[in-house]
Amino acid sequence: MEKFYIGEMISPEVGPNLSVISIFNEKICSFLKERDYGSGVLNLVIGFICMNPKSLKILKLRKPSYVLGPKIIKTKGLPESIIERNVEYEFIADFQSILNAQGGELIKRIKTELINSIVAIDVLEIPDFDKEKFKKDFIECVSQIQI
């Protein structure tokens, strides 16, 4: 896997608590780069959504997707980008739990949310990709992260 990324969509109230997501990003990415799951996936993007419930009313959660590609992405004001063999999914984390958690409890909560989210890829048909091995490794990696 070439790239792994956790994108955040968060409310300002939980922003300081979720600054550790970048550490999770780095540790998971370096762990996954050394592993081989087949040539079916080059990139995996997880959307970590932790919004105030009032704001969630206007948010529409996207379904998990797999793009074999290549697919050209055009965004107004930005250069075109090309994606291929890309998996994306997003999930909604428990706002109150993240908001109220501190220290070790916060890290444990983030780990739980990430681990529980990985089943989202089960619905995707991904050629030449060992999903079960990937999920097992992902869970192992996230469980072992120390911050």
N, CA, C and O atoms as a GROMACS GRO file, in nm:
protein
  588
    1MET      N    1   0.086  -0.117   0.000
    1MET     CA    2   0.000   0.000   0.000
    1MET      C    3   0.090   0.123   0.000
    1MET      O    4   0.179   0.137   0.084
    2GLU      N    5   0.065   0.211  -0.094
    2GLU     CA    6   0.150   0.329  -0.107
    2GLU      C    7   0.113   0.440  -0.008
    2GLU      O    8   0.200   0.499   0.055
    3LYS      N    9  -0.018   0.466   0.005
    3LYS     CA   10  -0.059   0.577   0.090
    3LYS      C   11  -0.175   0.536   0.181
    3LYS      O   12  -0.264   0.460   0.142
    4PHE      N   13  -0.170   0.587   0.302
    4PHE     CA   14  -0.277   0.570   0.399
    4PHE      C   15  -0.300   0.707   0.460
    4PHE      O   16  -0.205   0.779   0.491
    5TYR      N   17  -0.427   0.743   0.478
    5TYR     CA   18  -0.455   0.874   0.532
    5TYR      C   19  -0.586   0.873   0.610
    5TYR      O   20  -0.685   0.816   0.566
    6ILE      N   21  -0.584   0.936   0.727
    6ILE     CA   22  -0.707   0.958   0.803
    6ILE      C   23  -0.742   1.105   0.787
    6ILE      O   24  -0.672   1.193   0.838
    7GLY      N   25  -0.849   1.131   0.715
    7GLY     CA   26  -0.898   1.268   0.700
    7GLY      C   27  -0.994   1.300   0.812
    7GLY      O   28  -1.072   1.214   0.855
    8GLU      N   29  -0.990   1.420   0.861
    8GLU     CA   30  -1.075   1.459   0.974
    8GLU      C   31  -1.180   1.562   0.935
    8GLU      O   32  -1.152   1.658   0.862
    9MET      N   33  -1.299   1.539   0.983
    9MET     CA   34  -1.404   1.639   0.976
    9MET      C   35  -1.456   1.650   1.120
    9MET      O   36  -1.533   1.566   1.166
   10ILE      N   37  -1.411   1.754   1.188
   10ILE     CA   38  -1.437   1.761   1.332
   10ILE      C   39  -1.492   1.897   1.373
   10ILE      O   40  -1.468   1.999   1.308
   11SER      N   41  -1.567   1.895   1.482
   11SER     CA   42  -1.617   2.019   1.541
   11SER      C   43  -1.505   2.085   1.620
   11SER      O   44  -1.418   2.017   1.673
   12PRO      N   45  -1.507   2.218   1.629
   12PRO     CA   46  -1.402   2.289   1.703
   12PRO      C   47  -1.388   2.243   1.849
   12PRO      O   48  -1.278   2.246   1.904
   13GLU      N   49  -1.498   2.200   1.909
   13GLU     CA   50  -1.493   2.158   2.050
   13GLU      C   51  -1.399   2.040   2.073
   13GLU      O   52  -1.338   2.029   2.179
   14VAL      N   53  -1.388   1.952   1.974
   14VAL     CA   54  -1.304   1.832   1.991
   14VAL      C   55  -1.169   1.846   1.921
   14VAL      O   56  -1.086   1.755   1.928
   15GLY      N   57  -1.146   1.957   1.856
   15GLY     CA   58  -1.020   1.979   1.783
   15GLY      C   59  -0.896   1.953   1.865
   15GLY      O   60  -0.808   1.878   1.821
   16PRO      N   61  -0.885   2.012   1.984
   16PRO     CA   62  -0.765   1.987   2.065
   16PRO      C   63  -0.748   1.839   2.102
   16PRO      O   64  -0.636   1.788   2.108
   17ASN      N   65  -0.858   1.770   2.128
   17ASN     CA   66  -0.850   1.628   2.162
   17ASN      C   67  -0.803   1.543   2.045
   17ASN      O   68  -0.738   1.440   2.065
   18LEU      N   69  -0.835   1.584   1.925
   18LEU     CA   70  -0.805   1.500   1.809
   18LEU      C   71  -0.676   1.539   1.736
   18LEU      O   72  -0.652   1.493   1.625
   19SER      N   73  -0.595   1.623   1.798
   19SER     CA   74  -0.467   1.657   1.736
   19SER      C   75  -0.376   1.535   1.725
   19SER      O   76  -0.282   1.536   1.647
   20VAL      N   77  -0.404   1.431   1.802
   20VAL     CA   78  -0.323   1.308   1.798
   20VAL      C   79  -0.349   1.224   1.673
   20VAL      O   80  -0.276   1.128   1.648
   21ILE      N   81  -0.450   1.258   1.596
   21ILE     CA   82  -0.481   1.180   1.475
   21ILE      C   83  -0.360   1.178   1.382
   21ILE      O   84  -0.337   1.077   1.315
   22SER      N   85  -0.283   1.285   1.375
   22SER     CA   86  -0.166   1.287   1.287
   22SER      C   87  -0.064   1.181   1.330
   22SER      O   88   0.004   1.123   1.246
   23ILE      N   89  -0.054   1.155   1.459
   23ILE     CA   90   0.037   1.050   1.507
   23ILE      C   91  -0.015   0.914   1.465
   23ILE      O   92   0.063   0.828   1.422
   24PHE      N   93  -0.146   0.893   1.476
   24PHE     CA   94  -0.205   0.768   1.428
   24PHE      C   95  -0.176   0.750   1.280
   24PHE      O   96  -0.137   0.642   1.236
   25ASN      N   97  -0.195   0.858   1.202
   25ASN     CA   98  -0.167   0.854   1.058
   25ASN      C   99  -0.026   0.804   1.030
   25ASN      O  100  -0.007   0.710   0.952
   26GLU      N  101   0.072   0.865   1.094
   26GLU     CA  102   0.212   0.830   1.070
   26GLU      C  103   0.242   0.685   1.107
   26GLU      O  104   0.307   0.614   1.031
   27LYS      N  105   0.195   0.643   1.223
   27LYS     CA  106   0.225   0.508   1.271
   27LYS      C  107   0.158   0.401   1.185
   27LYS      O  108   0.220   0.300   1.153
   28ILE      N  109   0.033   0.422   1.148
   28ILE     CA  110  -0.037   0.324   1.065
   28ILE      C  111   0.024   0.319   0.927
   28ILE      O  112   0.044   0.211   0.871
   29CYS      N  113   0.055   0.436   0.870
   29CYS     CA  114   0.114   0.441   0.736
   29CYS      C  115   0.247   0.367   0.731
   29CYS      O  116   0.270   0.288   0.640
   30SER      N  117   0.334   0.391   0.827
   30SER     CA  118   0.464   0.324   0.825
   30SER      C  119   0.449   0.173   0.846
   30SER      O  120   0.526   0.095   0.790
   31PHE      N  121   0.352   0.132   0.925
   31PHE     CA  122   0.326  -0.010   0.947
   31PHE      C  123   0.276  -0.077   0.818
   31PHE      O  124   0.323  -0.185   0.782
   32LEU      N  125   0.182  -0.012   0.750
   32LEU     CA  126   0.121  -0.073   0.631
   32LEU      C  127   0.213  -0.073   0.510
   32LEU      O  128   0.203  -0.161   0.424
   33LYS      N  129   0.304   0.024   0.500
   33LYS     CA  130   0.395   0.032   0.385
   33LYS      C  131   0.479  -0.094   0.371
   33LYS      O  132   0.516  -0.132   0.260
   34GLU      N  133   0.510  -0.157   0.481
   34GLU     CA  134   0.596  -0.275   0.481
   34GLU      C  135   0.519  -0.404   0.448
   34GLU      O  136   0.580  -0.510   0.438
   35ARG      N  137   0.390  -0.396   0.433
   35ARG     CA  138   0.307  -0.515   0.413
   35ARG      C  139   0.258  -0.525   0.269
   35ARG      O  140   0.245  -0.425   0.198
   36ASP      N  141   0.231  -0.650   0.227
   36ASP     CA  142   0.180  -0.674   0.093
   36ASP      C  143   0.043  -0.742   0.102
   36ASP      O  144   0.029  -0.849   0.161
   37TYR      N  145  -0.056  -0.678   0.043
   37TYR     CA  146  -0.192  -0.730   0.044
   37TYR      C  147  -0.242  -0.757  -0.098
   37TYR      O  148  -0.360  -0.785  -0.118
   38GLY      N  149  -0.154  -0.750  -0.196
   38GLY     CA  150  -0.191  -0.763  -0.336
   38GLY      C  151  -0.182  -0.627  -0.403
   38GLY      O  152  -0.157  -0.525  -0.338
   39SER      N  153  -0.204  -0.627  -0.532
   39SER     CA  154  -0.189  -0.502  -0.608
   39SER      C  155  -0.321  -0.426  -0.625
   39SER      O  156  -0.324  -0.325  -0.696
   40GLY      N  157  -0.427  -0.471  -0.563
   40GLY     CA  158  -0.559  -0.411  -0.583
   40GLY      C  159  -0.579  -0.275  -0.519
   40GLY      O  160  -0.665  -0.199  -0.563
   41VAL      N  161  -0.502  -0.242  -0.415
   41VAL     CA  162  -0.520  -0.115  -0.346
   41VAL      C  163  -0.385  -0.044  -0.332
   41VAL      O  164  -0.290  -0.100  -0.278
   42LEU      N  165  -0.380   0.079  -0.381
   42LEU     CA  166  -0.262   0.163  -0.362
   42LEU      C  167  -0.282   0.261  -0.247
   42LEU      O  168  -0.189   0.293  -0.174
   43ASN      N  169  -0.406   0.308  -0.233
   43ASN     CA  170  -0.435   0.414  -0.136
   43ASN      C  171  -0.559   0.378  -0.054
   43ASN      O  172  -0.656   0.323  -0.105
   44LEU      N  173  -0.553   0.411   0.075
   44LEU     CA  174  -0.668   0.393   0.162
   44LEU      C  175  -0.689   0.522   0.239
   44LEU      O  176  -0.598   0.572   0.304
   45VAL      N  177  -0.810   0.575   0.231
   45VAL     CA  178  -0.845   0.700   0.300
   45VAL      C  179  -0.964   0.672   0.392
   45VAL      O  180  -1.068   0.624   0.348
   46ILE      N  181  -0.945   0.704   0.519
   46ILE     CA  182  -1.052   0.689   0.617
   46ILE      C  183  -1.098   0.828   0.660
   46ILE      O  184  -1.017   0.910   0.702
   47GLY      N  185  -1.226   0.853   0.648
   47GLY     CA  186  -1.282   0.980   0.693
   47GLY      C  187  -1.329   0.967   0.837
   47GLY      O  188  -1.427   0.897   0.865
   48PHE      N  189  -1.260   1.034   0.928
   48PHE     CA  190  -1.291   1.033   1.070
   48PHE      C  191  -1.378   1.154   1.099
   48PHE      O  192  -1.329   1.267   1.100
   49ILE      N  193  -1.507   1.131   1.123
   49ILE     CA  194  -1.601   1.241   1.145
   49ILE      C  195  -1.640   1.245   1.293
   49ILE      O  196  -1.693   1.148   1.346
   50CYS      N  197  -1.614   1.356   1.355
   50CYS     CA  198  -1.651   1.374   1.495
   50CYS      C  199  -1.710   1.514   1.509
   50CYS      O  200  -1.640   1.611   1.538
   51MET      N  201  -1.839   1.522   1.487
   51MET     CA  202  -1.908   1.650   1.483
   51MET      C  203  -2.011   1.660   1.595
   51MET      O  204  -2.067   1.560   1.641
   52ASN      N  205  -2.034   1.783   1.636
   52ASN     CA  206  -2.141   1.812   1.728
   52ASN      C  207  -2.270   1.757   1.666
   52ASN      O  208  -2.296   1.780   1.549
   53PRO      N  209  -2.351   1.684   1.744
   53PRO     CA  210  -2.475   1.626   1.689
   53PRO      C  211  -2.563   1.725   1.614
   53PRO      O  212  -2.634   1.687   1.521
   54LYS      N  213  -2.561   1.852   1.654
   54LYS     CA  214  -2.640   1.953   1.583
   54LYS      C  215  -2.591   1.969   1.439
   54LYS      O  216  -2.671   1.988   1.347
   55SER      N  217  -2.460   1.962   1.420
   55SER     CA  218  -2.401   1.976   1.287
   55SER      C  219  -2.421   1.851   1.201
   55SER      O  220  -2.424   1.859   1.078
   56LEU      N  221  -2.434   1.737   1.265
   56LEU     CA  222  -2.448   1.611   1.192
   56LEU      C  223  -2.578   1.605   1.112
   56LEU      O  224  -2.589   1.528   1.016
   57LYS      N  225  -2.676   1.684   1.150
   57LYS     CA  226  -2.804   1.681   1.082
   57LYS      C  227  -2.791   1.715   0.934
   57LYS      O  228  -2.871   1.668   0.852
   58ILE      N  229  -2.692   1.795   0.897
   58ILE     CA  230  -2.677   1.836   0.758
   58ILE      C  231  -2.574   1.752   0.683
   58ILE      O  232  -2.554   1.770   0.563
   59LEU      N  233  -2.510   1.661   0.753
   59LEU     CA  234  -2.404   1.580   0.693
   59LEU      C  235  -2.461   1.451   0.635
   59LEU      O  236  -2.540   1.382   0.699
   60LYS      N  237  -2.419   1.419   0.514
   60LYS     CA  238  -2.459   1.293   0.454
   60LYS      C  239  -2.334   1.204   0.445
   60LYS      O  240  -2.238   1.237   0.376
   61LEU      N  241  -2.338   1.092   0.515
   61LEU     CA  242  -2.227   0.998   0.516
   61LEU      C  243  -2.218   0.927   0.381
   61LEU      O  244  -2.317   0.871   0.333
   62ARG      N  245  -2.099   0.931   0.320
   62ARG     CA  246  -2.081   0.864   0.192
   62ARG      C  247  -2.058   0.714   0.212
   62ARG      O  248  -2.002   0.672   0.314
   63LYS      N  249  -2.101   0.637   0.116
   63LYS     CA  250  -2.081   0.492   0.120
   63LYS      C  251  -1.934   0.462   0.092
   63LYS      O  252  -1.866   0.539   0.024
   64PRO      N  253  -1.884   0.349   0.144
   64PRO     CA  254  -1.748   0.308   0.111
   64PRO      C  255  -1.734   0.293  -0.040
   64PRO      O  256  -1.828   0.253  -0.108
   65SER      N  257  -1.616   0.327  -0.093
   65SER     CA  258  -1.598   0.318  -0.238
   65SER      C  259  -1.462   0.263  -0.274
   65SER      O  260  -1.365   0.277  -0.200
   66TYR      N  261  -1.459   0.200  -0.391
   66TYR     CA  262  -1.334   0.151  -0.447
   66TYR      C  263  -1.326   0.203  -0.590
   66TYR      O  264  -1.418   0.183  -0.669
   67VAL      N  265  -1.216   0.269  -0.624
   67VAL     CA  266  -1.195   0.319  -0.759
   67VAL      C  267  -1.077   0.243  -0.817
   67VAL      O  268  -0.964   0.257  -0.771
   68LEU      N  269  -1.105   0.162  -0.919
   68LEU     CA  270  -0.997   0.090  -0.986
   68LEU      C  271  -0.916   0.190  -1.068
   68LEU      O  272  -0.793   0.186  -1.068
   69GLY      N  273  -0.986   0.278  -1.135
   69GLY     CA  274  -0.925   0.392  -1.203
   69GLY      C  275  -0.853   0.358  -1.331
   69GLY      O  276  -0.868   0.247  -1.384
   70PRO      N  277  -0.776   0.450  -1.379
   70PRO     CA  278  -0.755   0.583  -1.322
   70PRO      C  279  -0.877   0.674  -1.339
   70PRO      O  280  -0.950   0.665  -1.438
   71LYS      N  281  -0.897   0.760  -1.242
   71LYS     CA  282  -1.008   0.854  -1.244
   71LYS      C  283  -0.952   0.993  -1.217
   71LYS      O  284  -0.873   1.013  -1.125
   72ILE      N  285  -0.994   1.088  -1.300
   72ILE     CA  286  -0.948   1.227  -1.285
   72ILE      C  287  -1.044   1.300  -1.193
   72ILE      O  288  -1.165   1.300  -1.213
   73ILE      N  289  -0.987   1.363  -1.090
   73ILE     CA  290  -1.065   1.442  -0.994
   73ILE      C  291  -1.040   1.590  -1.024
   73ILE      O  292  -0.927   1.637  -1.021
   74LYS      N  293  -1.148   1.661  -1.052
   74LYS     CA  294  -1.138   1.805  -1.078
   74LYS      C  295  -1.206   1.880  -0.966
   74LYS      O  296  -1.325   1.860  -0.938
   75THR      N  297  -1.130   1.967  -0.902
   75THR     CA  298  -1.183   2.051  -0.795
   75THR      C  299  -1.153   2.195  -0.831
   75THR      O  300  -1.039   2.231  -0.861
   76LYS      N  301  -1.256   2.278  -0.829
   76LYS     CA  302  -1.241   2.418  -0.866
   76LYS      C  303  -1.131   2.484  -0.781
   76LYS      O  304  -1.133   2.477  -0.658
   77GLY      N  305  -1.038   2.547  -0.849
   77GLY     CA  306  -0.931   2.618  -0.781
   77GLY      C  307  -0.810   2.533  -0.746
   77GLY      O  308  -0.710   2.584  -0.695
   78LEU      N  309  -0.817   2.403  -0.773
   78LEU     CA  310  -0.706   2.313  -0.744
   78LEU      C  311  -0.664   2.240  -0.871
   78LEU      O  312  -0.745   2.224  -0.962
   79PRO      N  313  -0.539   2.195  -0.878
   79PRO     CA  314  -0.497   2.118  -0.996
   79PRO      C  315  -0.568   1.983  -0.998
   79PRO      O  316  -0.605   1.929  -0.894
   80GLU      N  317  -0.586   1.929  -1.118
   80GLU     CA  318  -0.648   1.797  -1.133
   80GLU      C  319  -0.561   1.693  -1.064
   80GLU      O  320  -0.438   1.704  -1.061
   81SER      N  321  -0.626   1.592  -1.010
   81SER     CA  322  -0.552   1.480  -0.954
   81SER      C  323  -0.609   1.351  -1.012
   81SER      O  324  -0.726   1.345  -1.051
   82ILE      N  325  -0.526   1.250  -1.016
   82ILE     CA  326  -0.567   1.121  -1.069
   82ILE      C  327  -0.558   1.019  -0.956
   82ILE      O  328  -0.456   1.008  -0.888
   83ILE      N  329  -0.668   0.945  -0.937
   83ILE     CA  330  -0.665   0.838  -0.838
   83ILE      C  331  -0.689   0.705  -0.907
   83ILE      O  332  -0.761   0.697  -1.007
   84GLU      N  333  -0.629   0.603  -0.853
   84GLU     CA  334  -0.656   0.468  -0.899
   84GLU      C  335  -0.626   0.370  -0.786
   84GLU      O  336  -0.544   0.395  -0.699
   85ARG      N  337  -0.697   0.260  -0.792
   85ARG     CA  338  -0.687   0.157  -0.688
   85ARG      C  339  -0.694   0.220  -0.550
   85ARG      O  340  -0.606   0.204  -0.465
   86ASN      N  341  -0.802   0.294  -0.531
   86ASN     CA  342  -0.823   0.377  -0.413
   86ASN      C  343  -0.945   0.330  -0.335
   86ASN      O  344  -1.053   0.312  -0.393
   87VAL      N  345  -0.929   0.310  -0.205
   87VAL     CA  346  -1.040   0.274  -0.117
   87VAL      C  347  -1.065   0.392  -0.024
   87VAL      O  348  -0.973   0.449   0.034
   88GLU      N  349  -1.192   0.428  -0.011
   88GLU     CA  350  -1.230   0.535   0.080
   88GLU      C  351  -1.355   0.495   0.157
   88GLU      O  352  -1.448   0.436   0.102
   89TYR      N  353  -1.355   0.528   0.284
   89TYR     CA  354  -1.478   0.516   0.363
   89TYR      C  355  -1.472   0.618   0.474
   89TYR      O  356  -1.365   0.670   0.508
   90GLU      N  357  -1.587   0.647   0.530
   90GLU     CA  358  -1.593   0.740   0.642
   90GLU      C  359  -1.685   0.684   0.749
   90GLU      O  360  -1.774   0.603   0.722
   91PHE      N  361  -1.662   0.730   0.870
   91PHE     CA  362  -1.746   0.688   0.982
   91PHE      C  363  -1.763   0.804   1.079
   91PHE      O  364  -1.685   0.899   1.080
   92ILE      N  365  -1.866   0.792   1.159
   92ILE     CA  366  -1.894   0.895   1.258
   92ILE      C  367  -1.854   0.844   1.396
   92ILE      O  368  -1.908   0.745   1.445
   93ALA      N  369  -1.758   0.913   1.456
   93ALA     CA  370  -1.712   0.878   1.591
   93ALA      C  371  -1.808   0.937   1.694
   93ALA      O  372  -1.878   1.034   1.667
   94ASP      N  373  -1.810   0.878   1.810
   94ASP     CA  374  -1.897   0.923   1.918
   94ASP      C  375  -1.847   1.056   1.974
   94ASP      O  376  -1.746   1.062   2.043
   95PHE      N  377  -1.919   1.162   1.943
   95PHE     CA  378  -1.879   1.297   1.980
   95PHE      C  379  -1.860   1.314   2.130
   95PHE      O  380  -1.757   1.364   2.174
   96GLN      N  381  -1.959   1.274   2.210
   96GLN     CA  382  -1.952   1.294   2.356
   96GLN      C  383  -1.836   1.218   2.417
   96GLN      O  384  -1.767   1.270   2.505
   97SER      N  385  -1.812   1.095   2.371
   97SER     CA  386  -1.702   1.015   2.425
   97SER      C  387  -1.568   1.081   2.397
   97SER      O  388  -1.482   1.086   2.485
   98ILE      N  389  -1.550   1.131   2.275
   98ILE     CA  390  -1.424   1.197   2.238
   98ILE      C  391  -1.410   1.329   2.314
   98ILE      O  392  -1.301   1.361   2.363
   99LEU      N  393  -1.518   1.404   2.323
   99LEU     CA  394  -1.515   1.534   2.391
   99LEU      C  395  -1.478   1.519   2.539
   99LEU      O  396  -1.400   1.599   2.592
  100ASN      N  397  -1.532   1.418   2.604
  100ASN     CA  398  -1.513   1.401   2.748
  100ASN      C  399  -1.387   1.323   2.785
  100ASN      O  400  -1.348   1.322   2.901
  101ALA      N  401  -1.324   1.257   2.689
  101ALA     CA  402  -1.207   1.173   2.719
  101ALA      C  403  -1.080   1.257   2.732
  101ALA      O  404  -1.065   1.362   2.670
  102GLN      N  405  -0.990   1.208   2.815
  102GLN     CA  406  -0.861   1.274   2.837
  102GLN      C  407  -0.752   1.167   2.838
  102GLN      O  408  -0.776   1.052   2.875
  103GLY      N  409  -0.630   1.206   2.798
  103GLY     CA  410  -0.513   1.120   2.810
  103GLY      C  411  -0.529   0.981   2.752
  103GLY      O  412  -0.566   0.964   2.636
  104GLY      N  413  -0.501   0.882   2.835
  104GLY     CA  414  -0.507   0.742   2.792
  104GLY      C  415  -0.645   0.699   2.749
  104GLY      O  416  -0.660   0.617   2.658
  105GLU      N  417  -0.747   0.753   2.813
  105GLU     CA  418  -0.885   0.718   2.776
  105GLU      C  419  -0.918   0.770   2.636
  105GLU      O  420  -0.989   0.703   2.560
  106LEU      N  421  -0.867   0.887   2.601
  106LEU     CA  422  -0.888   0.942   2.467
  106LEU      C  423  -0.822   0.853   2.362
  106LEU      O  424  -0.883   0.823   2.259
  107ILE      N  425  -0.698   0.811   2.385
  107ILE     CA  426  -0.626   0.725   2.291
  107ILE      C  427  -0.702   0.593   2.274
  107ILE      O  428  -0.718   0.544   2.163
  108LYS      N  429  -0.746   0.537   2.385
  108LYS     CA  430  -0.823   0.411   2.381
  108LYS      C  431  -0.952   0.430   2.299
  108LYS      O  432  -0.989   0.342   2.222
  109ARG      N  433  -1.018   0.542   2.316
  109ARG     CA  434  -1.143   0.571   2.244
  109ARG      C  435  -1.119   0.582   2.093
  109ARG      O  436  -1.195   0.528   2.013
  110ILE      N  437  -1.011   0.652   2.055
  110ILE     CA  438  -0.978   0.666   1.914
  110ILE      C  439  -0.945   0.531   1.854
  110ILE      O  440  -0.988   0.499   1.743
  111LYS      N  441  -0.868   0.450   1.926
  111LYS     CA  442  -0.834   0.316   1.879
  111LYS      C  443  -0.960   0.233   1.854
  111LYS      O  444  -0.974   0.168   1.751
  112THR      N  445  -1.051   0.238   1.950
  112THR     CA  446  -1.176   0.162   1.938
  112THR      C  447  -1.256   0.207   1.816
  112THR      O  448  -1.308   0.124   1.741
  113GLU      N  449  -1.265   0.338   1.797
  113GLU     CA  450  -1.341   0.391   1.682
  113GLU      C  451  -1.278   0.344   1.550
  113GLU      O  452  -1.350   0.301   1.460
  114LEU      N  453  -1.145   0.352   1.539
  114LEU     CA  454  -1.077   0.310   1.415
  114LEU      C  455  -1.093   0.160   1.391
  114LEU      O  456  -1.124   0.118   1.280
  115ILE      N  457  -1.073   0.081   1.495
  115ILE     CA  458  -1.084  -0.064   1.482
  115ILE      C  459  -1.226  -0.103   1.441
  115ILE      O  460  -1.244  -0.187   1.352
  116ASN      N  461  -1.325  -0.043   1.504
  116ASN     CA  462  -1.464  -0.075   1.470
  116ASN      C  463  -1.501  -0.031   1.330
  116ASN      O  464  -1.592  -0.088   1.269
  117SER      N  465  -1.433   0.069   1.278
  117SER     CA  466  -1.468   0.123   1.146
  117SER      C  467  -1.422   0.036   1.029
  117SER      O  468  -1.479   0.043   0.921
  118ILE      N  469  -1.320  -0.045   1.050
  118ILE     CA  470  -1.257  -0.115   0.937
  118ILE      C  471  -1.351  -0.213   0.866
  118ILE      O  472  -1.326  -0.249   0.751
  119VAL      N  473  -1.456  -0.258   0.932
  119VAL     CA  474  -1.551  -0.349   0.868
  119VAL      C  475  -1.622  -0.282   0.750
  119VAL      O  476  -1.686  -0.351   0.670
  120ALA      N  477  -1.611  -0.151   0.738
  120ALA     CA  478  -1.675  -0.080   0.626
  120ALA      C  479  -1.625  -0.130   0.491
  120ALA      O  480  -1.699  -0.124   0.393
  121ILE      N  481  -1.503  -0.181   0.484
  121ILE     CA  482  -1.451  -0.228   0.355
  121ILE      C  483  -1.507  -0.364   0.315
  121ILE      O  484  -1.487  -0.408   0.202
  122ASP      N  485  -1.577  -0.431   0.407
  122ASP     CA  486  -1.633  -0.564   0.377
  122ASP      C  487  -1.730  -0.561   0.259
  122ASP      O  488  -1.741  -0.660   0.186
  123VAL      N  489  -1.798  -0.450   0.239
  123VAL     CA  490  -1.899  -0.442   0.132
  123VAL      C  491  -1.837  -0.419  -0.006
  123VAL      O  492  -1.907  -0.426  -0.107
  124LEU      N  493  -1.707  -0.391  -0.010
  124LEU     CA  494  -1.643  -0.358  -0.137
  124LEU      C  495  -1.587  -0.481  -0.207
  124LEU      O  496  -1.531  -0.570  -0.144
  125GLU      N  497  -1.604  -0.484  -0.337
  125GLU     CA  498  -1.542  -0.586  -0.421
  125GLU      C  499  -1.409  -0.529  -0.468
  125GLU      O  500  -1.406  -0.436  -0.549
  126ILE      N  501  -1.300  -0.584  -0.416
  126ILE     CA  502  -1.168  -0.532  -0.449
  126ILE      C  503  -1.084  -0.644  -0.507
  126ILE      O  504  -1.050  -0.739  -0.436
  127PRO      N  505  -1.052  -0.635  -0.636
  127PRO     CA  506  -0.971  -0.741  -0.696
  127PRO      C  507  -0.827  -0.739  -0.644
  127PRO      O  508  -0.772  -0.633  -0.614
  128ASP      N  509  -0.768  -0.857  -0.633
  128ASP     CA  510  -0.629  -0.874  -0.591
  128ASP      C  511  -0.596  -0.795  -0.465
  128ASP      O  512  -0.501  -0.716  -0.462
  129PHE      N  513  -0.676  -0.817  -0.360
  129PHE     CA  514  -0.653  -0.752  -0.232
  129PHE      C  515  -0.697  -0.847  -0.122
  129PHE      O  516  -0.813  -0.887  -0.119
  130ASP      N  517  -0.606  -0.882  -0.032
  130ASP     CA  518  -0.636  -0.973   0.079
  130ASP      C  519  -0.697  -0.892   0.193
  130ASP      O  520  -0.628  -0.845   0.283
  131LYS      N  521  -0.829  -0.877   0.187
  131LYS     CA  522  -0.902  -0.796   0.285
  131LYS      C  523  -0.886  -0.847   0.428
  131LYS      O  524  -0.865  -0.769   0.520
  132GLU      N  525  -0.896  -0.977   0.443
  132GLU     CA  526  -0.890  -1.034   0.578
  132GLU      C  527  -0.753  -1.013   0.642
  132GLU      O  528  -0.743  -0.977   0.760
  133LYS      N  529  -0.647  -1.034   0.564
  133LYS     CA  530  -0.511  -1.011   0.615
  133LYS      C  531  -0.493  -0.864   0.648
  133LYS      O  532  -0.434  -0.829   0.751
  134PHE      N  533  -0.543  -0.776   0.560
  134PHE     CA  534  -0.532  -0.633   0.584
  134PHE      C  535  -0.604  -0.593   0.712
  134PHE      O  536  -0.548  -0.523   0.796
  135LYS      N  537  -0.727  -0.638   0.728
  135LYS     CA  538  -0.804  -0.602   0.847
  135LYS      C  539  -0.735  -0.652   0.974
  135LYS      O  540  -0.729  -0.581   1.074
  136LYS      N  541  -0.683  -0.773   0.969
  136LYS     CA  542  -0.612  -0.830   1.085
  136LYS      C  543  -0.490  -0.744   1.120
  136LYS      O  544  -0.469  -0.711   1.236
  137ASP      N  545  -0.411  -0.708   1.019
  137ASP     CA  546  -0.293  -0.624   1.041
  137ASP      C  547  -0.331  -0.486   1.090
  137ASP      O  548  -0.266  -0.431   1.179
  138PHE      N  549  -0.437  -0.428   1.031
  138PHE     CA  550  -0.482  -0.294   1.071
  138PHE      C  551  -0.520  -0.294   1.220
  138PHE      O  552  -0.480  -0.205   1.294
  139ILE      N  553  -0.597  -0.393   1.260
  139ILE     CA  554  -0.641  -0.403   1.400
  139ILE      C  555  -0.520  -0.422   1.492
  139ILE      O  556  -0.512  -0.359   1.598
  140GLU      N  557  -0.428  -0.507   1.452
  140GLU     CA  558  -0.306  -0.528   1.531
  140GLU      C  559  -0.226  -0.399   1.544
  140GLU      O  560  -0.183  -0.363   1.654
  141CYS      N  561  -0.208  -0.330   1.434
  141CYS     CA  562  -0.132  -0.205   1.434
  141CYS      C  563  -0.196  -0.101   1.525
  141CYS      O  564  -0.129  -0.044   1.611
  142VAL      N  565  -0.324  -0.076   1.506
  142VAL     CA  566  -0.394   0.026   1.585
  142VAL      C  567  -0.393  -0.010   1.733
  142VAL      O  568  -0.376   0.077   1.818
  143SER      N  569  -0.409  -0.138   1.764
  143SER     CA  570  -0.409  -0.183   1.904
  143SER      C  571  -0.276  -0.155   1.972
  143SER      O  572  -0.271  -0.126   2.091
  144GLN      N  573  -0.167  -0.164   1.896
  144GLN     CA  574  -0.033  -0.151   1.953
  144GLN      C  575   0.018  -0.006   1.960
  144GLN      O  576   0.124   0.019   2.018
  145ILE      N  577  -0.053   0.087   1.902
  145ILE     CA  578  -0.005   0.226   1.902
  145ILE      C  579   0.004   0.279   2.045
  145ILE      O  580  -0.091   0.271   2.124
  146GLN      N  581   0.120   0.334   2.075
  146GLN     CA  582   0.144   0.397   2.206
  146GLN      C  583   0.171   0.546   2.183
  146GLN      O  584   0.256   0.582   2.102
  147ILE      N  585   0.100   0.629   2.255
  147ILE     CA  586   0.122   0.774   2.243
  147ILE      C  587   0.141   0.832   2.383
  147ILE      O  588   0.161   0.953   2.398
   0.00000   0.00000   0.00000
